[in-house]
Amino acid sequence: MHGNRRATPGARTARAGACALLAAVTVLAGCRRGSSDTAGETPTGPNGCPAVHATAQASVLRAEQTDVPWDGPTTGPGAVPRKTLVYVAQTMTNPGVAGVAKGVREAARVIGWNVRVIDGGGTPAGLQTAMSEAVALKPSGIVIGGFDPNATSGQVAQANRAGIPLVGWHALAAPGPSRRPELFTNVTTRVEEVAEISARWVIAHSQGRAGVVLITDASIPFAKNKSELIKKELATCPGVKLLAYPNIPIPDAGSRTPREISSLLARFGARWTHSVAINDLYFADAAPAFRAAGKNGSGPPYNIGAGDGDPSAFQRINSRQYQAATVPEPLSLQGWQIIDEFNRAFSGTPASGYTAPVHISTADNSAGTTSWDPAGYRQAYRTIWGR
């Protein structure tokens, strides 16, 4: 379900009351948390960060707004006919990668193009094979779906020599065109903004007193950079302690995450109050371990995913089952943007330069939906393409 989701005045009032109550409960819990606490400490005392907390709280309130109008492109070239794309996926078990692929297919049907998806299986050898197959098909364009193009540098060079434009999704740390590697553009939210708001949610939610586990995949430069930025922002609050920084490759998340979570629970116990993961899928795999340990689905630990906002993440959030929030990528929108960027490449015009804004989804503002997208993008792109 997409589009603009407006909260009613009653819902806003109820949400405000719930937030106030949650803040009060968190303050009281924070006074008891940790063996070094004393009876006189408060969240704004020695282990808090009142100024940082105030800034974080303001940022989170802005990011939670749901009345977000379309601020992307409204002009561009009309549809170029009869094009074929290959979407090379890092792994289709990554819900973000799969969600963008779905958006690409949907938009391709509207503009009148064909799309083939090739799954790289999440391994270097698999990605190289998938990219070799994609180049051999001689398509009009290739999508680098969620992996570092430098891992397939030989195939990228072949595509460049053949004049096949490449558009990345989460392929590089920054959005926009790239010379090395040569990509027409890279579609993503700004990783700095995603990392910052994820960390600030922890600071705001915990009243500046938290014990945090930060989960990353160091094999993906984009993910590693994101987690390092999260770590840096968490460190701005002295009352927030990074307890552990586990590295779990996304393709191994299903097997490794439950064991890692069980180990961390045994190690840190009640000191572990919050978690941040570079991808929501870790919390799907963590849920059985939390459940086996007798943890309540509504926390603690309170878990936020710094991407990708797939439907299963929203389901966990809405049912309050081991995930409290996500900073979702607008996956469908980004699929449509990829098609629009290719259309610009085929027309000889520059990339759009559009970057979607960051957003935080919780049970209080998602209205029971299973995705997040700004309003109006489908009609905007249809108008641009003349479809």
C-alpha positions as CSV (number, residue, x, y, z in Angstrom):
1,M,0.0,0.0,0.0
2,H,1.5,3.3,-1.0
3,G,0.7,7.0,-1.0
4,N,0.1,9.7,1.6
5,R,-1.0,8.5,5.0
6,R,-2.5,11.3,7.0
7,A,-3.0,10.9,10.8
8,T,-6.3,12.1,12.1
9,P,-6.4,14.7,14.9
10,G,-7.6,12.0,17.3
11,A,-4.8,9.7,16.3
12,R,-2.3,12.4,16.7
13,T,-3.6,13.2,20.2
14,A,-3.5,9.5,21.1
15,R,-0.1,9.1,19.7
16,A,1.2,12.2,21.6
17,G,-0.2,10.8,24.8
18,A,1.3,7.4,24.2
19,C,4.6,8.9,23.4
20,A,4.5,11.0,26.6
21,L,3.6,7.9,28.6
22,L,6.4,5.9,26.9
23,A,8.9,8.7,27.6
24,A,7.9,8.6,31.3
25,V,8.2,4.9,31.5
26,T,11.6,4.9,29.7
27,V,12.9,7.6,32.2
28,L,11.9,5.4,35.1
29,A,13.4,2.3,33.6
30,G,16.6,4.3,32.7
31,C,17.1,5.1,36.4
32,R,17.3,1.4,37.2
33,R,19.3,0.2,34.3
34,G,23.0,-0.7,34.7
35,S,25.1,-1.7,37.6
36,S,26.8,1.6,37.9
37,D,23.5,3.6,38.3
38,T,22.9,5.4,41.6
39,A,19.6,6.5,43.0
40,G,20.3,10.2,42.3
41,E,21.0,9.7,38.6
42,T,18.5,10.7,35.9
43,P,18.5,10.5,32.1
44,T,19.8,14.1,32.1
45,G,22.4,13.4,34.7
46,P,25.9,12.0,34.4
47,N,24.9,9.2,32.0
48,G,22.6,11.3,29.9
49,C,23.1,13.9,27.2
50,P,20.4,16.6,27.5
51,A,21.5,18.8,24.6
52,V,22.1,15.9,22.2
53,H,18.8,14.3,23.3
54,A,16.9,17.4,22.6
55,T,18.3,17.6,19.1
56,A,17.7,13.9,18.5
57,Q,14.1,14.2,19.6
58,A,13.4,17.1,17.2
59,S,15.0,15.2,14.3
60,V,12.9,12.0,15.1
61,L,9.7,14.0,15.2
62,R,10.3,15.5,11.8
63,A,11.3,12.1,10.3
64,E,8.1,10.5,11.7
65,Q,5.8,12.8,9.7
66,T,3.7,11.0,7.2
67,D,2.3,13.9,5.3
68,V,5.2,14.1,2.8
69,P,4.4,15.4,-0.7
70,W,6.3,14.4,-3.8
71,D,9.5,16.5,-4.1
72,G,11.1,14.6,-7.0
73,P,11.4,15.3,-10.7
74,T,8.3,16.6,-12.6
75,T,10.0,17.1,-16.0
76,G,12.2,14.9,-18.2
77,P,12.3,13.0,-21.5
78,G,9.3,11.1,-22.8
79,A,9.4,7.3,-22.9
80,V,12.0,5.7,-25.1
81,P,10.4,2.6,-26.7
82,R,11.4,-1.0,-26.8
83,K,14.2,-1.3,-24.2
84,T,15.3,-4.4,-22.3
85,L,16.9,-4.3,-18.8
86,V,18.7,-6.9,-16.7
87,Y,18.5,-6.5,-12.9
88,V,21.4,-8.2,-11.3
89,A,20.5,-8.8,-7.7
90,Q,23.0,-9.2,-4.9
91,T,20.6,-11.8,-3.5
92,M,16.9,-12.0,-3.8
93,T,16.8,-13.2,-0.2
94,N,17.5,-9.6,0.7
95,P,14.1,-8.0,1.0
96,G,15.3,-4.6,0.0
97,V,16.9,-5.9,-3.2
98,A,13.7,-7.9,-4.0
99,G,11.5,-4.9,-3.2
100,V,13.3,-2.7,-5.6
101,A,13.2,-5.4,-8.3
102,K,9.4,-5.5,-7.9
103,G,9.3,-1.7,-8.3
104,V,11.5,-1.9,-11.4
105,R,9.2,-4.5,-13.0
106,E,6.1,-2.5,-12.2
107,A,7.5,0.7,-13.7
108,A,8.9,-1.2,-16.7
109,R,5.4,-2.4,-17.5
110,V,4.1,1.2,-17.5
111,I,6.8,2.5,-19.7
112,G,6.7,-0.6,-22.0
113,W,10.0,-2.3,-21.4
114,N,11.1,-5.8,-20.6
115,V,13.1,-6.7,-17.4
116,R,15.0,-9.9,-16.6
117,V,16.2,-10.6,-13.0
118,I,19.4,-12.6,-12.4
119,D,20.2,-13.6,-8.8
120,G,23.8,-13.3,-7.8
121,G,23.2,-15.5,-4.7
122,G,25.1,-13.2,-2.4
123,T,28.6,-14.6,-3.2
124,P,31.5,-13.0,-5.2
125,A,31.5,-15.9,-7.6
126,G,27.7,-15.8,-8.0
127,L,27.7,-12.1,-8.7
128,Q,30.5,-12.4,-11.3
129,T,28.6,-15.1,-13.1
130,A,25.4,-13.2,-13.0
131,M,27.1,-10.0,-14.3
132,S,28.8,-12.0,-17.1
133,E,25.4,-13.4,-18.1
134,A,23.9,-10.0,-18.0
135,V,26.5,-8.5,-20.3
136,A,26.3,-11.4,-22.7
137,L,22.6,-10.8,-23.1
138,K,23.5,-7.4,-24.6
139,P,20.6,-5.6,-22.9
140,S,19.8,-1.8,-23.2
141,G,20.8,-1.4,-19.5
142,I,21.9,-3.2,-16.4
143,V,20.9,-2.6,-12.8
144,I,23.6,-3.2,-10.1
145,G,21.1,-4.3,-7.4
146,G,22.6,-3.9,-4.0
147,F,26.3,-4.9,-4.4
148,D,29.6,-3.2,-4.9
149,P,30.3,-3.0,-8.6
150,N,34.0,-3.2,-7.9
151,A,33.4,-6.9,-7.0
152,T,32.6,-7.4,-10.7
153,S,35.0,-4.9,-12.1
154,G,35.8,-7.0,-15.2
155,Q,32.1,-7.3,-16.1
156,V,31.5,-3.6,-15.4
157,A,34.3,-2.7,-17.7
158,Q,32.9,-4.9,-20.4
159,A,29.5,-3.2,-20.1
160,N,31.1,0.2,-20.2
161,R,33.0,-0.7,-23.4
162,A,29.8,-2.1,-25.0
163,G,28.0,1.2,-24.2
164,I,25.5,-0.5,-21.8
165,P,24.5,2.1,-19.2
166,L,24.6,0.9,-15.6
167,V,22.3,2.2,-12.8
168,G,23.0,1.1,-9.3
169,W,20.8,0.7,-6.3
170,H,22.8,0.8,-3.0
171,A,25.8,0.1,-5.2
172,L,27.9,2.9,-3.8
173,A,27.9,4.9,-0.6
174,A,26.5,8.1,-2.2
175,P,23.7,8.8,-4.6
176,G,24.2,10.2,-8.1
177,P,26.5,9.5,-11.1
178,S,29.9,7.9,-10.7
179,R,33.0,7.9,-12.8
180,R,35.0,5.1,-11.0
181,P,33.2,2.7,-11.3
182,E,31.3,4.2,-14.3
183,L,27.6,4.3,-13.4
184,F,25.1,6.6,-15.0
185,T,23.8,7.1,-11.4
186,N,23.3,5.3,-8.1
187,V,19.9,5.3,-6.5
188,T,19.7,5.4,-2.7
189,T,18.8,7.6,0.2
190,R,21.7,9.5,1.7
191,V,23.5,7.0,3.9
192,E,24.6,9.8,6.2
193,E,21.0,10.8,6.8
194,V,19.8,7.2,7.4
195,A,22.6,6.5,9.8
196,E,22.1,9.8,11.7
197,I,18.4,9.3,12.2
198,S,18.7,5.7,13.2
199,A,21.2,6.6,15.9
200,R,19.1,9.6,17.0
201,W,16.0,7.4,17.3
202,V,18.0,5.3,19.9
203,I,19.1,8.5,21.7
204,A,15.6,10.0,21.8
205,H,13.8,6.7,22.6
206,S,16.2,5.9,25.5
207,Q,16.3,9.4,26.9
208,G,20.1,9.3,26.3
209,R,20.7,6.1,28.3
210,A,21.1,3.0,26.3
211,G,23.2,-0.2,25.8
212,V,23.3,-0.8,22.1
213,V,24.2,-3.7,19.8
214,L,25.0,-2.6,16.2
215,I,24.7,-5.3,13.5
216,T,26.5,-4.8,10.2
217,D,27.7,-6.6,7.1
218,A,31.3,-5.5,6.6
219,S,31.5,-7.3,3.2
220,I,29.3,-4.7,1.6
221,P,31.0,-1.2,1.6
222,F,27.7,0.6,1.6
223,A,26.6,-1.3,4.7
224,K,29.9,-1.0,6.5
225,N,30.0,2.7,5.9
226,K,26.4,3.1,7.2
227,S,27.2,1.2,10.4
228,E,30.3,3.3,11.0
229,L,28.3,6.4,10.7
230,I,25.7,5.0,13.1
231,K,28.5,4.3,15.5
232,K,29.8,7.8,15.2
233,E,26.4,9.4,15.9
234,L,25.7,7.1,18.9
235,A,29.0,8.3,20.4
236,T,27.7,11.9,20.5
237,C,25.7,10.8,23.6
238,P,27.9,9.8,26.6
239,G,25.0,7.9,28.1
240,V,24.7,5.6,25.1
241,K,27.2,2.7,25.2
242,L,28.0,0.4,22.3
243,L,28.0,-3.0,23.8
244,A,28.8,-5.1,20.7
245,Y,29.3,-4.6,16.9
246,P,28.7,-8.0,15.3
247,N,29.6,-8.6,11.6
248,I,27.0,-10.9,10.0
249,P,27.0,-11.2,6.2
250,I,23.5,-10.9,4.9
251,P,23.6,-14.2,3.1
252,D,24.5,-15.9,6.4
253,A,22.0,-14.0,8.5
254,G,19.5,-16.9,8.7
255,S,22.0,-19.3,10.3
256,R,24.3,-16.9,12.2
257,T,21.9,-14.3,13.7
258,P,20.0,-16.6,16.1
259,R,23.3,-17.9,17.6
260,E,24.8,-14.4,17.8
261,I,21.7,-13.0,19.5
262,S,21.6,-15.9,22.1
263,S,25.3,-15.3,22.9
264,L,24.8,-11.5,23.3
265,L,21.8,-12.0,25.5
266,A,23.8,-14.3,27.8
267,R,26.7,-11.8,27.8
268,F,24.9,-8.5,28.4
269,G,21.5,-9.4,29.9
270,A,19.5,-6.3,30.9
271,R,22.3,-4.0,29.9
272,W,21.2,-4.5,26.2
273,T,18.4,-2.1,25.8
274,H,18.5,-1.1,22.1
275,S,19.7,-2.5,18.7
276,V,20.4,-1.0,15.3
277,A,20.9,-3.2,12.2
278,I,21.9,-2.1,8.8
279,N,19.1,-4.1,7.4
280,D,15.7,-5.1,8.8
281,L,16.1,-8.8,7.9
282,Y,18.4,-9.4,10.9
283,F,15.4,-8.9,13.3
284,A,13.4,-11.6,11.4
285,D,16.2,-14.0,12.2
286,A,16.7,-12.7,15.7
287,A,13.1,-13.1,16.8
288,P,13.3,-16.8,17.6
289,A,16.3,-16.2,19.9
290,F,14.6,-13.3,21.6
291,R,11.5,-15.4,22.1
292,A,13.4,-18.4,23.4
293,A,15.1,-16.2,26.0
294,G,11.7,-15.0,27.2
295,K,12.0,-11.5,25.8
296,N,8.8,-9.5,25.2
297,G,8.1,-8.7,21.6
298,S,7.7,-5.0,22.4
299,G,11.1,-4.8,24.0
300,P,13.6,-4.3,25.4
301,P,15.8,-4.6,23.5
302,Y,14.1,-2.0,21.3
303,N,15.2,-2.7,17.7
304,I,15.4,-0.3,14.7
305,G,16.4,-1.2,11.2
306,A,18.5,1.3,9.3
307,G,16.9,-0.1,6.0
308,D,15.3,-1.4,4.1
309,G,11.6,-1.3,5.2
310,D,10.4,-4.4,3.5
311,P,6.8,-5.7,4.3
312,S,8.0,-8.2,6.9
313,A,9.7,-5.4,8.8
314,F,6.4,-3.5,8.9
315,Q,4.6,-6.6,10.0
316,R,6.9,-7.0,12.9
317,I,6.6,-3.3,13.8
318,N,2.9,-3.2,13.6
319,S,2.5,-6.3,15.7
320,R,5.2,-5.2,18.1
321,Q,7.2,-8.4,17.6
322,Y,10.9,-7.7,18.2
323,Q,11.1,-4.6,16.1
324,A,10.1,-1.1,17.1
325,A,11.0,1.0,14.1
326,T,12.6,1.1,10.7
327,V,14.1,3.8,8.5
328,P,12.6,2.4,5.3
329,E,13.9,2.9,1.8
330,P,11.0,3.8,-0.5
331,L,11.6,0.6,-2.4
332,S,8.8,0.9,-5.0
333,L,9.6,4.5,-5.6
334,Q,13.3,3.7,-6.1
335,G,12.3,1.0,-8.6
336,W,10.4,3.6,-10.6
337,Q,13.3,6.1,-10.3
338,I,15.7,3.5,-11.7
339,I,13.5,3.2,-14.8
340,D,13.3,7.0,-15.1
341,E,17.1,7.2,-14.8
342,F,17.6,4.7,-17.6
343,N,15.1,6.6,-19.7
344,R,17.2,9.7,-19.2
345,A,20.4,7.8,-20.1
346,F,18.8,6.5,-23.3
347,S,17.7,10.0,-24.2
348,G,21.1,11.5,-23.7
349,T,20.0,13.7,-20.7
350,P,21.7,13.9,-17.3
351,A,20.6,11.9,-14.3
352,S,17.7,13.4,-12.3
353,G,19.7,14.1,-9.1
354,Y,16.8,13.1,-7.0
355,T,17.3,11.6,-3.5
356,A,14.4,10.4,-1.4
357,P,14.0,11.9,2.1
358,V,14.6,9.8,5.2
359,H,11.6,8.6,7.2
360,I,11.0,6.6,10.4
361,S,8.1,4.2,10.5
362,T,6.7,2.9,13.8
363,A,3.5,1.2,14.9
364,D,2.1,4.6,15.7
365,N,2.5,6.2,12.3
366,S,2.4,3.4,9.8
367,A,-1.3,3.0,10.0
368,G,-1.0,-0.7,9.6
369,T,0.6,-0.5,6.1
370,T,3.5,-2.6,5.0
371,S,5.6,-0.1,3.0
372,W,6.6,3.6,2.9
373,D,6.7,5.8,-0.2
374,P,6.2,9.5,-0.6
375,A,2.9,10.4,-2.3
376,G,2.6,11.2,-6.0
377,Y,5.6,9.6,-7.6
378,R,3.7,7.2,-9.9
379,Q,1.7,10.0,-11.5
380,A,4.7,12.2,-11.7
381,Y,6.7,9.6,-13.6
382,R,3.7,8.7,-15.8
383,T,3.4,12.4,-16.7
384,I,7.1,12.7,-17.5
385,W,7.0,9.6,-19.7
386,G,3.7,10.4,-21.4
387,R,2.2,7.2,-20.1
